[in-house]
Amino acid sequence: MLDYKKIIEENSGDFNDGENLEDFINCYLIGESSELDDLDDNLSEYADGLVPVYYNEIIKEWTENTDARGLTQEIQGETDGDVYGIMTSDLFFYYEQQLREDLEKLKELIEDQDEEEEAKQ
């Protein structure tokens, strides 16, 4: 596998959050034999860790990330419960979606570079 850190750095503008993507991969990629495809099962766990715990931080992040608003209702349908729970859930789905998009983009970039390397040979 190519150096994913270098690819993320060189294409930083193509990712929602290259730092989170790199940290996620560093946390869950185990050994040389691991593949990026093996990481899909860990996306939810990592995204859950990105969601703030304190009310003031939940409100701040939810307010700043307008794309997060309404994701719970969109994904789960009816939303009943406390406002903070809905905001937290919105942020979780938002971070999970962003991370999934970034991981897929990285896989595409690696595949493109692999194809270029093969073409040179």
C-alpha positions as CSV (number, residue, x, y, z in Angstrom):
1,M,0.0,0.0,0.0
2,L,1.2,3.5,-0.8
3,D,2.0,6.0,1.9
4,Y,-1.5,7.2,2.9
5,K,-0.1,10.0,4.9
6,K,1.7,11.5,1.9
7,I,-1.4,11.1,-0.2
8,I,-3.6,12.8,2.4
9,E,-1.1,15.7,2.7
10,E,-0.8,16.1,-1.1
11,N,-4.5,16.1,-1.6
12,S,-5.6,17.8,1.6
13,G,-8.1,20.1,-0.2
14,D,-10.0,17.0,-1.4
15,F,-10.9,15.8,2.1
16,N,-13.5,17.1,4.6
17,D,-11.0,16.7,7.4
18,G,-7.6,15.1,6.5
19,E,-6.4,15.2,10.1
20,N,-9.3,13.2,11.4
21,L,-8.9,10.7,8.5
22,E,-5.2,10.3,9.2
23,D,-5.8,9.9,13.0
24,F,-8.6,7.4,12.3
25,I,-6.3,5.3,10.1
26,N,-3.5,5.5,12.6
27,C,-5.8,4.3,15.4
28,Y,-7.2,1.3,13.5
29,L,-4.8,0.2,10.8
30,I,-2.9,-2.7,12.4
31,G,0.3,-4.0,10.9
32,E,1.5,-4.1,7.3
33,S,-1.0,-6.7,6.3
34,S,-4.0,-4.5,7.1
35,E,-6.0,-2.9,4.3
36,L,-8.0,0.3,4.2
37,D,-11.1,-1.9,3.4
38,D,-10.8,-3.5,6.8
39,L,-11.4,-0.1,8.5
40,D,-15.1,0.3,7.5
41,D,-16.3,-1.5,10.6
42,N,-14.5,1.0,12.8
43,L,-15.9,4.2,11.3
44,S,-18.9,4.4,13.7
45,E,-16.7,3.9,16.7
46,Y,-14.3,6.6,15.7
47,A,-17.1,9.0,14.7
48,D,-18.7,8.5,18.1
49,G,-15.5,9.6,19.7
50,L,-15.6,12.9,17.8
51,V,-19.0,13.9,19.2
52,P,-18.6,16.3,22.2
53,V,-20.0,15.3,25.6
54,Y,-20.6,18.7,27.3
55,Y,-23.8,20.6,26.4
56,N,-22.1,23.8,25.6
57,E,-19.7,22.0,23.1
58,I,-22.6,20.1,21.6
59,I,-24.5,23.3,20.9
60,K,-21.4,25.0,19.6
61,E,-20.5,22.2,17.2
62,W,-24.1,21.6,16.1
63,T,-24.5,25.4,15.4
64,E,-21.3,25.6,13.4
65,N,-22.0,22.4,11.3
66,T,-25.2,23.4,9.6
67,D,-24.9,20.2,7.4
68,A,-25.4,18.1,10.5
69,R,-28.8,19.6,11.3
70,G,-31.7,17.2,10.6
71,L,-29.5,14.2,9.8
72,T,-31.1,12.1,12.6
73,Q,-34.5,12.7,11.2
74,E,-33.3,12.1,7.7
75,I,-31.6,8.8,8.6
76,Q,-33.9,7.5,11.4
77,G,-37.2,9.1,10.6
78,E,-39.2,10.4,13.5
79,T,-37.2,12.0,16.3
80,D,-38.5,12.2,19.8
81,G,-36.5,13.0,22.8
82,D,-34.4,15.7,24.3
83,V,-32.9,18.4,22.1
84,Y,-29.3,17.6,23.2
85,G,-29.8,13.9,22.2
86,I,-31.0,14.9,18.8
87,M,-28.1,17.4,18.4
88,T,-25.6,14.7,19.5
89,S,-27.1,12.2,17.1
90,D,-27.0,14.7,14.3
91,L,-23.3,15.3,15.0
92,F,-22.6,11.6,15.1
93,F,-24.2,11.0,11.7
94,Y,-22.4,14.1,10.3
95,Y,-18.9,13.0,11.5
96,E,-19.5,9.4,10.3
97,Q,-20.6,10.6,6.9
98,Q,-17.6,13.0,6.5
99,L,-15.2,10.2,7.6
100,R,-16.8,7.7,5.2
101,E,-16.5,10.1,2.3
102,D,-12.9,10.9,3.1
103,L,-12.0,7.2,3.4
104,E,-13.6,6.4,0.0
105,K,-11.8,9.4,-1.5
106,L,-8.5,8.1,-0.1
107,K,-9.2,4.6,-1.5
108,E,-9.8,6.2,-5.0
109,L,-6.6,8.2,-4.8
110,I,-4.6,5.1,-3.9
111,E,-6.2,3.1,-6.6
112,D,-5.4,5.8,-9.2
113,Q,-1.8,5.9,-8.1
114,D,-1.6,2.1,-8.2
115,E,-2.9,2.2,-11.8
116,E,-0.3,4.9,-12.7
117,E,2.5,2.8,-11.2
118,E,1.3,-0.3,-13.2
119,A,1.1,1.7,-16.4
120,K,4.7,2.8,-16.0
121,Q,6.0,-0.8,-15.8
